[in-house]
Amino acid sequence: MSAQCPECFEPAVESPATDMAPAWGDPPAWSHEDGSALCPVMGANGYEPAQPEFV
């Protein structure tokens, strides 16, 4: 089973995002293949990286 970003449909990998500033807390566990966080979605506390979709 593979994972993808539910917003842009690019492949997602279970590797911490490398484009998140340390002041924002721990990086999300999933990222795009280039290391960028998954696309932003509206969450309970404002915008946050999406959770991967398994296909």
C-alpha positions as CSV (number, residue, x, y, z in Angstrom):
1,M,0.0,0.0,0.0
2,S,1.4,3.4,-0.9
3,A,0.7,6.8,0.6
4,Q,0.0,10.2,-1.1
5,C,-0.7,13.7,-0.2
6,P,-4.6,14.1,-0.2
7,E,-4.3,17.6,-1.5
8,C,-1.9,17.4,-4.5
9,F,-1.8,13.6,-4.9
10,E,2.0,13.5,-5.0
11,P,3.6,10.5,-3.3
12,A,4.1,10.8,0.5
13,V,6.9,9.1,2.5
14,E,7.2,8.3,6.1
15,S,10.1,10.7,6.8
16,P,10.0,13.9,8.8
17,A,9.6,17.1,6.8
18,T,12.8,19.1,6.4
19,D,11.2,22.5,5.7
20,M,9.6,23.1,9.1
21,A,11.2,25.6,11.5
22,P,12.1,24.2,14.9
23,A,10.1,26.9,16.6
24,W,6.9,25.3,15.1
25,G,7.5,22.1,17.2
26,D,8.3,18.6,16.0
27,P,8.2,18.2,12.2
28,P,5.4,16.1,10.8
29,A,6.2,12.4,10.4
30,W,5.2,12.4,6.7
31,S,6.5,14.5,3.9
32,H,6.5,14.7,0.1
33,E,9.4,12.9,-1.6
34,D,11.4,16.1,-1.8
35,G,11.3,16.5,2.0
36,S,8.6,19.3,2.1
37,A,5.7,19.0,4.5
38,L,2.5,17.6,3.0
39,C,0.2,20.4,1.7
40,P,-1.6,22.5,4.3
41,V,-5.2,21.9,5.4
42,M,-7.3,23.6,8.0
43,G,-7.1,21.9,11.4
44,A,-8.4,22.6,14.9
45,N,-5.6,25.1,15.4
46,G,-5.4,26.7,12.0
47,Y,-3.4,25.4,9.0
48,E,-1.4,22.3,9.5
49,P,0.2,19.7,7.2
50,A,-2.3,17.1,5.8
51,Q,-2.2,13.5,6.9
52,P,-1.3,11.0,4.2
53,E,-4.0,9.1,2.3
54,F,-3.3,5.4,1.7
55,V,-4.0,4.0,-1.8
